Amino acid sequence: MQWRSIVVGLLLLRLAFSFILWLTFGLGPSWGFNFPINFNFSLHKIELFGEKVGADPRSGAWLRHLAGHHHHHHGQGHPRTCSQTEEHGYKKPYLRFFEDGGDEYAKKYSFFPEKLKAEMRGMARDMFYFGYENYMKYAFPEDELNPIDCQGRGPDVLNPSNININDVLGNYSLTLIDTLDTLLVLGNVSEFHRAVKLVIDTVSFDKDSTVQVFEANIRILGSLISAHILLTDSKQPFGNVGLEDYDNELLHLAHDLAVRLLPAFENTGTGIPYPRVNLKSGVPPDTINETCTAGAGSLLVEFGILSRLIGDSTFEWVARRAVKALWNLRSNETGLLGNVVNIQTGQWVGKQSGLGAGMDSFYEYLLKSYILFGEKEDYKMFKAAYESIHNHLRRGREACNEGEGDPPLYVNVNMFNGQIMNTWIDSLQAFFPGLQVLNGDVENAICLHAFYYAIWKRFGALPERYNWQLQAPDVLFYPLRPELVESTYLLYQATKNPFYLHVGMDILQSIEKYTKVSGVVPQILWLF
């Protein structure tokens, strides 16, 4: 079947340590993308779009209405007037945060030595084992390791409202399950087998834990299915890694978990699932009737694969019903969806439409589901959504790297009229260049990726929320999100340009430098 022949490749994209993947690939022939890219992007404070400046936010010159201010770069500020900016600013190279200029830039980024690649591959491997071994030593069988006190951490049972912790941690050895496939990617078959046996022998989902359906799906269900397929795939992409006496136990665990998630899909007026479910008792009686579009619409990949593996269409059916229900609620005027919906009434509670939190993976799963299963309806929805995104969210000139105006930026708008709602983007949006690559829109992917990388170079990480008007972070932390890494990996695979290996090295070194706690695993980085 088509889905089985490509499932391993897609599942690799969801690895938490995806930077390891692209560092292991050799350099191949280029598609002819010659660097340096001459992105011309003004990184100065701009005025809000509105009648007072008379700017057409859909035009290619949306950054020409600039306000003089002190722009801080590497700790040095200098005044800049509107006339100065108009004359010089918008022609400033877009990649100036990391561009050395001219021949030096080309010399630096046009190749990536084999010796350096091996060094970075080893560094990535060492970073993984540093985290994995500390987790196994200090935290297992709890869900994760708290890097500050070097102790294991599970659900916050004393504070059920602490959803930042309880949505993710379910008292089911999350970190061990989530690293199964990574061990195999690293070539450590013996440890992979040991970890699989530990999961089989110790993990149970018969727990009084209330978890978010979305998080349990992508982290636990996806990991179990990935490891099962890698163990049983007749094509053996990692060699003969079969485990003696393995009797589909991981698949049985995945099935058991999915059954415990099914109550979230019951008793809703729309077919859109409740956001949370108790693994033992079902939907809590005090649960809310609101969920985000990404959370409800990003279940199809895992649920669909499970249905095909076990021969039970129930799981794919409920996931597809949720996607179609959300899709049917889109605006008739713009074709956009909001970010929060009432699952009983179908009314939009959050009317913001963007590419970040609450929306991101809805689009991602439409395209990846089509790639995986070949259902034309999935791509038909994605294609329409992609067109609406370009019509209403995209600001800047039509062409990425030529013509007047500024390179594209995707903003947050009102789903019903396309008007800008705020002037920030969030780090989750960095997944979109990778999705553009999968859709064949490589030029726009290159351009948008460069925008996020410029922010990374400025701060050594992506701020959780970045104000593109003020050119400053709104939310000052980086919780080790992998979205920019995945986009970098996919752009390298599409172009084979060594520039993206340099980007990956930058990201890897930043994580090692800024997020590592002495003696234990990486933690959240705060940007001050």
One Martini backbone bead per residue (centre of mass of N, CA, C, O) as a GRO file, in nm:
protein
  528
    1MET     BB    1   0.100   0.034   0.016
    2GLN     BB    2   0.151   0.366   0.001
    3TRP     BB    3   0.172   0.444   0.303
    4ARG     BB    4   0.388   0.229   0.387
    5SER     BB    5   0.625   0.319   0.191
    6ILE     BB    6   0.634   0.632   0.348
    7VAL     BB    7   0.606   0.641   0.665
    8VAL     BB    8   0.894   0.658   0.773
    9GLY     BB    9   0.969   0.934   0.658
   10LEU     BB   10   0.749   1.096   0.807
   11LEU     BB   11   0.812   1.008   1.100
   12LEU     BB   12   1.094   1.143   1.118
   13LEU     BB   13   0.986   1.444   1.136
   14ARG     BB   14   0.881   1.397   1.456
   15LEU     BB   15   1.139   1.428   1.585
   16ALA     BB   16   1.278   1.588   1.853
   17PHE     BB   17   1.576   1.524   1.709
   18SER     BB   18   1.595   1.629   1.395
   19PHE     BB   19   1.891   1.732   1.364
   20ILE     BB   20   2.020   1.450   1.324
   21LEU     BB   21   1.931   1.381   1.040
   22TRP     BB   22   2.066   1.602   0.851
   23LEU     BB   23   2.363   1.542   0.957
   24THR     BB   24   2.366   1.240   0.812
   25PHE     BB   25   2.371   1.370   0.538
   26GLY     BB   26   2.481   1.407   0.237
   27LEU     BB   27   2.604   1.570  -0.015
   28GLY     BB   28   2.449   1.705  -0.299
   29PRO     BB   29   2.303   1.814  -0.555
   30SER     BB   30   2.220   2.108  -0.686
   31TRP     BB   31   1.944   2.327  -0.789
   32GLY     BB   32   2.078   2.633  -0.816
   33PHE     BB   33   2.110   2.784  -0.541
   34ASN     BB   34   2.257   3.093  -0.510
   35PHE     BB   35   2.486   3.224  -0.301
   36PRO     BB   36   2.375   3.494  -0.200
   37ILE     BB   37   2.086   3.612  -0.078
   38ASN     BB   38   1.902   3.912  -0.179
   39PHE     BB   39   1.753   4.015   0.074
   40ASN     BB   40   1.512   4.283   0.112
   41PHE     BB   41   1.490   4.395   0.456
   42SER     BB   42   1.325   4.577   0.693
   43LEU     BB   43   1.446   4.613   1.046
   44HIS     BB   44   1.226   4.827   1.127
   45LYS     BB   45   1.019   5.027   1.254
   46ILE     BB   46   0.665   5.024   1.221
   47GLU     BB   47   0.365   5.100   1.130
   48LEU     BB   48   0.060   5.066   1.165
   49PHE     BB   49  -0.201   4.958   1.013
   50GLY     BB   50  -0.382   5.228   0.854
   51GLU     BB   51  -0.529   5.525   0.777
   52LYS     BB   52  -0.296   5.722   0.873
   53VAL     BB   53  -0.090   5.594   0.639
   54GLY     BB   54  -0.223   5.469   0.375
   55ALA     BB   55  -0.185   5.159   0.372
   56ASP     BB   56  -0.154   4.873   0.182
   57PRO     BB   57  -0.133   4.555   0.314
   58ARG     BB   58  -0.117   4.413   0.010
   59SER     BB   59   0.123   4.536  -0.067
   60GLY     BB   60   0.477   4.562  -0.152
   61ALA     BB   61   0.498   4.829   0.078
   62TRP     BB   62   0.447   4.770   0.402
   63LEU     BB   63   0.752   4.890   0.506
   64ARG     BB   64   0.761   5.212   0.426
   65HIS     BB   65   0.614   5.282   0.697
   66LEU     BB   66   0.826   5.460   0.897
   67ALA     BB   67   0.983   5.492   1.216
   68GLY     BB   68   1.173   5.659   1.410
   69HIS     BB   69   1.458   5.499   1.581
   70HIS     BB   70   1.605   5.270   1.792
   71HIS     BB   71   1.823   5.027   1.667
   72HIS     BB   72   1.911   4.716   1.798
   73HIS     BB   73   2.251   4.582   1.755
   74HIS     BB   74   2.446   4.429   1.954
   75GLY     BB   75   2.388   4.678   2.170
   76GLN     BB   76   2.352   4.896   1.932
   77GLY     BB   77   2.244   5.228   1.883
   78HIS     BB   78   2.057   5.415   1.625
   79PRO     BB   79   1.941   5.663   1.457
   80ARG     BB   80   1.633   5.684   1.252
   81THR     BB   81   1.487   5.802   0.977
   82CYS     BB   82   1.259   5.809   0.737
   83SER     BB   83   1.447   5.907   0.508
   84GLN     BB   84   1.672   5.704   0.558
   85THR     BB   85   1.500   5.452   0.519
   86GLU     BB   86   1.389   5.506   0.235
   87GLU     BB   87   1.677   5.513   0.103
   88HIS     BB   88   1.821   5.248   0.267
   89GLY     BB   89   1.670   5.034   0.443
   90TYR     BB   90   1.501   4.847   0.226
   91LYS     BB   91   1.803   4.762   0.097
   92LYS     BB   92   1.878   4.588   0.314
   93PRO     BB   93   1.994   4.307   0.395
   94TYR     BB   94   1.815   4.045   0.523
   95LEU     BB   95   2.095   3.877   0.622
   96ARG     BB   96   2.265   4.071   0.820
   97PHE     BB   97   2.301   3.896   1.083
   98PHE     BB   98   2.488   3.666   0.892
   99GLU     BB   99   2.638   3.854   0.700
  100ASP     BB  100   2.968   3.919   0.570
  101GLY     BB  101   2.997   3.970   0.276
  102GLY     BB  102   3.020   3.865  -0.016
  103ASP     BB  103   3.280   3.657  -0.044
  104GLU     BB  104   3.274   3.571   0.252
  105TYR     BB  105   2.996   3.450   0.246
  106ALA     BB  106   3.039   3.245   0.021
  107LYS     BB  107   3.275   3.100   0.159
  108LYS     BB  108   3.116   3.009   0.415
  109TYR     BB  109   2.826   2.883   0.272
  110SER     BB  110   2.916   2.698   0.005
  111PHE     BB  111   3.034   2.501   0.230
  112PHE     BB  112   3.077   2.161   0.398
  113PRO     BB  113   3.279   1.991   0.563
  114GLU     BB  114   3.323   1.667   0.647
  115LYS     BB  115   3.454   1.711   0.922
  116LEU     BB  116   3.230   1.897   1.032
  117LYS     BB  117   2.997   1.703   0.998
  118ALA     BB  118   3.107   1.488   1.191
  119GLU     BB  119   3.118   1.674   1.436
  120MET     BB  120   2.812   1.743   1.446
  121ARG     BB  121   2.710   1.456   1.464
  122GLY     BB  122   2.851   1.400   1.735
  123MET     BB  123   2.717   1.627   1.893
  124ALA     BB  124   2.426   1.532   1.862
  125ARG     BB  125   2.471   1.258   1.995
  126ASP     BB  126   2.571   1.364   2.270
  127MET     BB  127   2.318   1.526   2.342
  128PHE     BB  128   2.124   1.297   2.350
  129TYR     BB  129   2.269   1.118   2.566
  130PHE     BB  130   2.266   1.324   2.789
  131GLY     BB  131   1.956   1.325   2.816
  132TYR     BB  132   1.885   1.022   2.826
  133GLU     BB  133   2.069   0.927   3.063
  134ASN     BB  134   1.954   1.124   3.275
  135TYR     BB  135   1.670   1.024   3.263
  136MET     BB  136   1.726   0.724   3.338
  137LYS     BB  137   1.874   0.794   3.611
  138TYR     BB  138   1.657   1.032   3.744
  139ALA     BB  139   1.340   0.963   3.619
  140PHE     BB  140   1.281   0.694   3.566
  141PRO     BB  141   0.931   0.648   3.501
  142GLU     BB  142   0.891   0.920   3.446
  143ASP     BB  143   0.831   1.160   3.208
  144GLU     BB  144   1.052   1.370   3.322
  145LEU     BB  145   1.322   1.600   3.353
  146ASN     BB  146   1.425   1.815   3.592
  147PRO     BB  147   1.699   2.025   3.547
  148ILE     BB  148   1.723   2.174   3.822
  149ASP     BB  149   1.676   1.912   4.040
  150CYS     BB  150   1.717   1.627   3.918
  151GLN     BB  151   1.410   1.523   3.867
  152GLY     BB  152   1.130   1.375   3.838
  153ARG     BB  153   0.827   1.417   3.623
  154GLY     BB  154   0.479   1.466   3.644
  155PRO     BB  155   0.192   1.517   3.727
  156ASP     BB  156  -0.010   1.776   3.879
  157VAL     BB  157  -0.205   1.663   4.130
  158LEU     BB  158  -0.237   1.934   4.311
  159ASN     BB  159  -0.285   2.087   4.006
  160PRO     BB  160  -0.510   2.045   3.760
  161SER     BB  161  -0.479   2.347   3.622
  162ASN     BB  162  -0.188   2.260   3.518
  163ILE     BB  163  -0.169   2.237   3.181
  164ASN     BB  164   0.131   2.258   3.103
  165ILE     BB  165   0.169   1.972   3.236
  166ASN     BB  166  -0.101   1.786   3.214
  167ASP     BB  167  -0.130   1.770   2.900
  168VAL     BB  168   0.146   1.589   2.876
  169LEU     BB  169   0.154   1.448   3.152
  170GLY     BB  170   0.056   1.082   3.227
  171ASN     BB  171   0.223   0.858   3.362
  172TYR     BB  172   0.406   0.718   3.080
  173SER     BB  173   0.701   0.759   3.000
  174LEU     BB  174   0.744   0.975   2.773
  175THR     BB  175   1.049   0.993   2.697
  176LEU     BB  176   1.094   0.700   2.619
  177ILE     BB  177   0.885   0.683   2.392
  178ASP     BB  178   0.993   0.944   2.229
  179THR     BB  179   1.297   0.787   2.178
  180LEU     BB  180   1.289   0.526   2.015
  181ASP     BB  181   1.348   0.616   1.714
  182THR     BB  182   1.614   0.765   1.771
  183LEU     BB  183   1.787   0.523   1.844
  184LEU     BB  184   1.771   0.406   1.555
  185VAL     BB  185   1.885   0.642   1.395
  186LEU     BB  186   2.164   0.611   1.562
  187GLY     BB  187   2.216   0.280   1.566
  188ASN     BB  188   2.091   0.168   1.853
  189VAL     BB  189   1.970  -0.136   1.879
  190SER     BB  190   2.008  -0.234   2.171
  191GLU     BB  191   1.865   0.010   2.309
  192PHE     BB  192   1.604  -0.014   2.159
  193HIS     BB  193   1.530  -0.293   2.269
  194ARG     BB  194   1.539  -0.215   2.568
  195ALA     BB  195   1.321   0.007   2.551
  196VAL     BB  196   1.092  -0.164   2.444
  197LYS     BB  197   1.082  -0.359   2.686
  198LEU     BB  198   1.020  -0.141   2.896
  199VAL     BB  199   0.751  -0.055   2.781
  200ILE     BB  200   0.611  -0.330   2.788
  201ASP     BB  201   0.665  -0.378   3.110
  202THR     BB  202   0.569  -0.062   3.232
  203VAL     BB  203   0.339   0.036   3.048
  204SER     BB  204   0.033   0.220   3.130
  205PHE     BB  205  -0.313   0.357   3.065
  206ASP     BB  206  -0.435   0.289   3.356
  207LYS     BB  207  -0.500   0.614   3.434
  208ASP     BB  208  -0.554   0.906   3.643
  209SER     BB  209  -0.531   1.090   3.358
  210THR     BB  210  -0.541   1.421   3.231
  211VAL     BB  211  -0.528   1.476   2.882
  212GLN     BB  212  -0.431   1.580   2.584
  213VAL     BB  213  -0.511   1.462   2.286
  214PHE     BB  214  -0.291   1.584   2.110
  215GLU     BB  215  -0.041   1.507   2.284
  216ALA     BB  216  -0.092   1.200   2.300
  217ASN     BB  217  -0.077   1.159   1.998
  218ILE     BB  218   0.207   1.278   1.907
  219ARG     BB  219   0.384   1.138   2.139
  220ILE     BB  220   0.264   0.845   2.188
  221LEU     BB  221   0.118   0.723   1.948
  222GLY     BB  222   0.337   0.795   1.737
  223SER     BB  223   0.573   0.643   1.875
  224LEU     BB  224   0.455   0.357   1.880
  225ILE     BB  225   0.408   0.332   1.577
  226SER     BB  226   0.693   0.384   1.483
  227ALA     BB  227   0.834   0.149   1.631
  228HIS     BB  228   0.665  -0.076   1.510
  229ILE     BB  229   0.737  -0.029   1.212
  230LEU     BB  230   1.046  -0.057   1.246
  231LEU     BB  231   1.024  -0.358   1.345
  232THR     BB  232   0.824  -0.463   1.077
  233ASP     BB  233   0.956  -0.365   0.829
  234SER     BB  234   1.041  -0.523   0.533
  235LYS     BB  235   1.249  -0.293   0.426
  236GLN     BB  236   1.459  -0.211   0.633
  237PRO     BB  237   1.591   0.098   0.670
  238PHE     BB  238   1.784  -0.011   0.939
  239GLY     BB  239   1.766  -0.290   0.902
  240ASN     BB  240   1.785  -0.564   1.112
  241VAL     BB  241   1.557  -0.485   1.398
  242GLY     BB  242   1.434  -0.719   1.505
  243LEU     BB  243   1.246  -0.868   1.770
  244GLU     BB  244   1.249  -1.119   1.961
  245ASP     BB  245   0.917  -1.204   2.034
  246TYR     BB  246   0.761  -1.000   1.889
  247ASP     BB  247   0.387  -0.915   1.945
  248ASN     BB  248   0.271  -0.618   1.899
  249GLU     BB  249   0.276  -0.447   2.167
  250LEU     BB  250   0.285  -0.150   2.069
  251LEU     BB  251   0.019  -0.166   1.914
  252HIS     BB  252  -0.156  -0.236   2.157
  253LEU     BB  253  -0.095   0.024   2.310
  254ALA     BB  254  -0.202   0.216   2.097
  255HIS     BB  255  -0.490   0.108   2.096
  256ASP     BB  256  -0.552   0.160   2.393
  257LEU     BB  257  -0.515   0.465   2.383
  258ALA     BB  258  -0.721   0.533   2.160
  259VAL     BB  259  -0.967   0.429   2.314
  260ARG     BB  260  -0.925   0.645   2.550
  261LEU     BB  261  -0.977   0.892   2.338
  262LEU     BB  262  -1.269   0.855   2.214
  263PRO     BB  263  -1.462   1.014   2.416
  264ALA     BB  264  -1.394   1.299   2.288
  265PHE     BB  265  -1.604   1.232   2.032
  266GLU     BB  266  -1.837   1.238   2.225
  267ASN     BB  267  -2.098   1.446   2.271
  268THR     BB  268  -2.090   1.632   2.010
  269GLY     BB  269  -2.234   1.868   1.795
  270THR     BB  270  -1.982   1.836   1.557
  271GLY     BB  271  -1.727   1.617   1.608
  272ILE     BB  272  -1.556   1.777   1.781
  273PRO     BB  273  -1.330   1.740   2.015
  274TYR     BB  274  -1.231   1.726   2.305
  275PRO     BB  275  -0.933   1.828   2.457
  276ARG     BB  276  -0.997   1.624   2.705
  277VAL     BB  277  -0.891   1.317   2.885
  278ASN     BB  278  -0.952   1.042   3.079
  279LEU     BB  279  -0.797   0.733   3.080
  280LYS     BB  280  -1.025   0.600   3.277
  281SER     BB  281  -1.318   0.795   3.255
  282GLY     BB  282  -1.289   1.025   3.050
  283VAL     BB  283  -1.474   1.290   3.034
  284PRO     BB  284  -1.481   1.546   3.219
  285PRO     BB  285  -1.741   1.719   3.373
  286ASP     BB  286  -1.559   2.012   3.369
  287THR     BB  287  -1.525   2.054   3.084
  288ILE     BB  288  -1.468   2.218   2.804
  289ASN     BB  289  -1.616   2.355   2.480
  290GLU     BB  290  -1.315   2.422   2.389
  291THR     BB  291  -1.104   2.446   2.091
  292CYS     BB  292  -0.848   2.404   1.882
  293THR     BB  293  -0.774   2.354   1.558
  294ALA     BB  294  -0.514   2.190   1.590
  295GLY     BB  295  -0.604   1.986   1.808
  296ALA     BB  296  -0.856   1.868   1.633
  297GLY     BB  297  -0.688   1.864   1.328
  298SER     BB  298  -0.423   1.661   1.448
  299LEU     BB  299  -0.501   1.314   1.404
  300LEU     BB  300  -0.486   1.159   1.122
  301VAL     BB  301  -0.216   1.021   1.099
  302GLU     BB  302  -0.230   0.830   1.348
  303PHE     BB  303  -0.522   0.723   1.317
  304GLY     BB  304  -0.487   0.620   1.025
  305ILE     BB  305  -0.262   0.416   1.072
  306LEU     BB  306  -0.400   0.248   1.286
  307SER     BB  307  -0.638   0.154   1.116
  308ARG     BB  308  -0.458   0.001   0.907
  309LEU     BB  309  -0.310  -0.193   1.106
  310ILE     BB  310  -0.595  -0.313   1.251
  311GLY     BB  311  -0.868  -0.289   1.077
  312ASP     BB  312  -0.996  -0.002   1.198
  313SER     BB  313  -1.188   0.283   1.101
  314THR     BB  314  -1.266   0.457   1.348
  315PHE     BB  315  -1.022   0.652   1.386
  316GLU     BB  316  -1.024   0.786   1.109
  317TRP     BB  317  -1.318   0.879   1.111
  318VAL     BB  318  -1.307   1.080   1.353
  319ALA     BB  319  -1.078   1.256   1.238
  320ARG     BB  320  -1.221   1.336   0.972
  321ARG     BB  321  -1.471   1.461   1.096
  322ALA     BB  322  -1.322   1.694   1.234
  323VAL     BB  323  -1.197   1.824   0.984
  324LYS     BB  324  -1.467   1.874   0.831
  325ALA     BB  325  -1.599   2.049   1.047
  326LEU     BB  326  -1.395   2.275   1.039
  327TRP     BB  327  -1.406   2.335   0.734
  328ASN     BB  328  -1.721   2.413   0.738
  329LEU     BB  329  -1.645   2.684   0.929
  330ARG     BB  330  -1.548   2.860   0.730
  331SER     BB  331  -1.521   3.134   0.561
  332ASN     BB  332  -1.697   3.265   0.289
  333GLU     BB  333  -1.501   3.510   0.224
  334THR     BB  334  -1.188   3.381   0.290
  335GLY     BB  335  -1.143   3.066   0.392
  336LEU     BB  336  -1.103   3.090   0.691
  337LEU     BB  337  -0.989   3.011   1.014
  338GLY     BB  338  -0.993   2.979   1.334
  339ASN     BB  339  -0.858   2.903   1.675
  340VAL     BB  340  -1.148   2.889   1.828
  341VAL     BB  341  -1.400   2.641   1.928
  342ASN     BB  342  -1.723   2.531   1.964
  343ILE     BB  343  -1.821   2.193   1.984
  344GLN     BB  344  -2.141   2.239   1.996
  345THR     BB  345  -2.200   2.506   1.797
  346GLY     BB  346  -1.958   2.620   1.597
  347GLN     BB  347  -1.844   2.865   1.728
  348TRP     BB  348  -1.631   3.130   1.722
  349VAL     BB  349  -1.407   3.237   1.972
  350GLY     BB  350  -1.157   3.247   1.779
  351LYS     BB  351  -1.072   3.482   1.502
  352GLN     BB  352  -0.790   3.399   1.454
  353SER     BB  353  -0.568   3.398   1.166
  354GLY     BB  354  -0.290   3.169   1.120
  355LEU     BB  355   0.040   2.987   1.172
  356GLY     BB  356   0.019   2.928   1.468
  357ALA     BB  357  -0.113   2.898   1.743
  358GLY     BB  358  -0.403   2.686   1.686
  359MET     BB  359  -0.317   2.619   1.352
  360ASP     BB  360  -0.067   2.484   1.222
  361SER     BB  361  -0.125   2.156   1.205
  362PHE     BB  362  -0.369   2.159   1.024
  363TYR     BB  363  -0.211   2.208   0.761
  364GLU     BB  364   0.001   1.987   0.788
  365TYR     BB  365  -0.206   1.740   0.791
  366LEU     BB  366  -0.330   1.772   0.518
  367LEU     BB  367  -0.071   1.713   0.350
  368LYS     BB  368   0.040   1.456   0.497
  369SER     BB  369  -0.212   1.286   0.448
  370TYR     BB  370  -0.190   1.284   0.145
  371ILE     BB  371   0.092   1.160   0.122
  372LEU     BB  372   0.014   0.901   0.285
  373PHE     BB  373  -0.295   0.822   0.154
  374GLY     BB  374  -0.413   0.972  -0.119
  375GLU     BB  375  -0.638   1.175  -0.049
  376LYS     BB  376  -0.782   1.418  -0.239
  377GLU     BB  377  -0.937   1.582  -0.024
  378ASP     BB  378  -0.694   1.679   0.137
  379TYR     BB  379  -0.566   1.852  -0.096
  380LYS     BB  380  -0.807   2.028  -0.154
  381MET     BB  381  -0.800   2.168   0.121
  382PHE     BB  382  -0.511   2.267   0.118
  383LYS     BB  383  -0.520   2.437  -0.140
  384ALA     BB  384  -0.736   2.633  -0.036
  385ALA     BB  385  -0.584   2.725   0.217
  386TYR     BB  386  -0.330   2.832   0.073
  387GLU     BB  387  -0.478   3.050  -0.086
  388SER     BB  388  -0.591   3.206   0.160
  389ILE     BB  389  -0.321   3.271   0.286
  390HIS     BB  390  -0.214   3.439   0.041
  391ASN     BB  391  -0.459   3.644   0.031
  392HIS     BB  392  -0.460   3.728   0.372
  393LEU     BB  393  -0.159   3.686   0.519
  394ARG     BB  394   0.011   3.796   0.301
  395ARG     BB  395   0.295   4.010   0.298
  396GLY     BB  396   0.413   4.174   0.021
  397ARG     BB  397   0.568   4.082  -0.232
  398GLU     BB  398   0.526   3.854  -0.477
  399ALA     BB  399   0.820   3.822  -0.486
  400CYS     BB  400   1.075   3.721  -0.296
  401ASN     BB  401   1.371   3.826  -0.473
  402GLU     BB  402   1.197   4.055  -0.627
  403GLY     BB  403   1.138   4.371  -0.652
  404GLU     BB  404   0.930   4.565  -0.499
  405GLY     BB  405   0.961   4.577  -0.173
  406ASP     BB  406   0.886   4.312   0.046
  407PRO     BB  407   0.916   4.038   0.184
  408PRO     BB  408   0.743   3.796   0.311
  409LEU     BB  409   0.461   3.793   0.545
  410TYR     BB  410   0.278   3.625   0.809
  411VAL     BB  411  -0.024   3.715   0.948
  412ASN     BB  412  -0.267   3.817   1.178
  413VAL     BB  413  -0.617   3.760   1.128
  414ASN     BB  414  -0.934   3.803   1.045
  415MET     BB  415  -1.135   3.552   0.923
  416PHE     BB  416  -1.367   3.749   0.786
  417ASN     BB  417  -1.162   4.014   0.662
  418GLY     BB  418  -0.828   4.022   0.688
  419GLN     BB  419  -0.755   4.180   0.932
  420ILE     BB  420  -0.532   4.297   1.136
  421MET     BB  421  -0.478   4.207   1.490
  422ASN     BB  422  -0.155   4.203   1.496
  423THR     BB  423   0.230   4.225   1.551
  424TRP     BB  424   0.270   3.904   1.570
  425ILE     BB  425   0.472   3.619   1.606
  426ASP     BB  426   0.544   3.270   1.626
  427SER     BB  427   0.752   2.992   1.648
  428LEU     BB  428   0.553   2.787   1.508
  429GLN     BB  429   0.567   2.920   1.214
  430ALA     BB  430   0.845   2.774   1.125
  431PHE     BB  431   0.702   2.530   0.968
  432PHE     BB  432   0.610   2.649   0.685
  433PRO     BB  433   0.854   2.611   0.496
  434GLY     BB  434   0.834   2.302   0.501
  435LEU     BB  435   0.552   2.289   0.372
  436GLN     BB  436   0.631   2.431   0.112
  437VAL     BB  437   0.821   2.215   0.015
  438LEU     BB  438   0.608   1.982   0.001
  439ASN     BB  439   0.444   2.177  -0.216
  440GLY     BB  440   0.684   2.318  -0.410
  441ASP     BB  441   0.752   2.613  -0.258
  442VAL     BB  442   1.069   2.698  -0.240
  443GLU     BB  443   1.108   3.003  -0.263
  444ASN     BB  444   0.924   3.085  -0.022
  445ALA     BB  445   1.074   2.913   0.184
  446ILE     BB  446   1.345   3.056   0.176
  447CYS     BB  447   1.241   3.336   0.262
  448LEU     BB  448   1.100   3.264   0.534
  449HIS     BB  449   1.336   3.122   0.671
  450ALA     BB  450   1.524   3.372   0.681
  451PHE     BB  451   1.358   3.528   0.885
  452TYR     BB  452   1.393   3.327   1.126
  453TYR     BB  453   1.703   3.317   1.120
  454ALA     BB  454   1.752   3.613   1.185
  455ILE     BB  455   1.631   3.592   1.467
  456TRP     BB  456   1.816   3.376   1.574
  457LYS     BB  457   2.083   3.535   1.538
  458ARG     BB  458   2.006   3.763   1.735
  459PHE     BB  459   1.926   3.555   2.002
  460GLY     BB  460   1.984   3.227   1.984
  461ALA     BB  461   1.669   3.224   1.923
  462LEU     BB  462   1.321   3.175   1.939
  463PRO     BB  463   1.083   3.353   2.021
  464GLU     BB  464   0.769   3.284   2.109
  465ARG     BB  465   0.730   3.603   2.061
  466TYR     BB  466   0.722   3.836   1.777
  467ASN     BB  467   0.759   4.179   1.700
  468TRP     BB  468   0.752   4.323   1.382
  469GLN     BB  469   0.733   4.625   1.461
  470LEU     BB  470   0.951   4.640   1.710
  471GLN     BB  471   1.176   4.428   1.693
  472ALA     BB  472   1.065   4.234   1.939
  473PRO     BB  473   0.999   4.060   2.202
  474ASP     BB  474   0.706   3.942   2.383
  475VAL     BB  475   0.820   3.647   2.446
  476LEU     BB  476   1.098   3.533   2.669
  477PHE     BB  477   1.105   3.230   2.520
  478TYR     BB  478   1.256   2.886   2.456
  479PRO     BB  479   1.114   2.547   2.422
  480LEU     BB  480   1.265   2.370   2.205
  481ARG     BB  481   1.168   2.401   1.921
  482PRO     BB  482   1.153   2.220   1.588
  483GLU     BB  483   1.049   2.383   1.336
  484LEU     BB  484   1.310   2.510   1.212
  485VAL     BB  485   1.453   2.242   1.171
  486GLU     BB  486   1.261   2.110   0.973
  487SER     BB  487   1.282   2.329   0.756
  488THR     BB  488   1.586   2.297   0.715
  489TYR     BB  489   1.587   2.003   0.631
  490LEU     BB  490   1.396   2.030   0.382
  491LEU     BB  491   1.569   2.241   0.231
  492TYR     BB  492   1.814   2.063   0.200
  493GLN     BB  493   1.676   1.832   0.044
  494ALA     BB  494   1.583   2.022  -0.196
  495THR     BB  495   1.882   2.179  -0.253
  496LYS     BB  496   2.170   2.096  -0.126
  497ASN     BB  497   2.250   2.339   0.045
  498PRO     BB  498   2.500   2.418   0.276
  499PHE     BB  499   2.365   2.647   0.429
  500TYR     BB  500   2.174   2.452   0.605
  501LEU     BB  501   2.408   2.334   0.770
  502HIS     BB  502   2.480   2.600   0.907
  503VAL     BB  503   2.214   2.639   1.044
  504GLY     BB  504   2.222   2.377   1.208
  505MET     BB  505   2.478   2.444   1.362
  506ASP     BB  506   2.372   2.693   1.499
  507ILE     BB  507   2.143   2.557   1.654
  508LEU     BB  508   2.308   2.347   1.804
  509GLN     BB  509   2.501   2.547   1.952
  510SER     BB  510   2.283   2.709   2.097
  511ILE     BB  511   2.165   2.483   2.266
  512GLU     BB  512   2.427   2.410   2.410
  513LYS     BB  513   2.491   2.700   2.527
  514TYR     BB  514   2.188   2.802   2.652
  515THR     BB  515   2.022   2.519   2.769
  516LYS     BB  516   2.234   2.393   2.941
  517VAL     BB  517   2.262   2.215   3.228
  518SER     BB  518   2.463   2.144   3.467
  519GLY     BB  519   2.459   1.786   3.433
  520VAL     BB  520   2.203   1.819   3.248
  521VAL     BB  521   1.939   1.894   3.077
  522PRO     BB  522   1.774   2.077   2.882
  523GLN     BB  523   1.611   2.397   2.874
  524ILE     BB  524   1.462   2.672   2.898
  525LEU     BB  525   1.491   2.978   2.727
  526TRP     BB  526   1.575   3.300   2.834
  527LEU     BB  527   1.509   3.638   2.715
  528PHE     BB  528   1.696   3.946   2.819
   0.00000   0.00000   0.00000
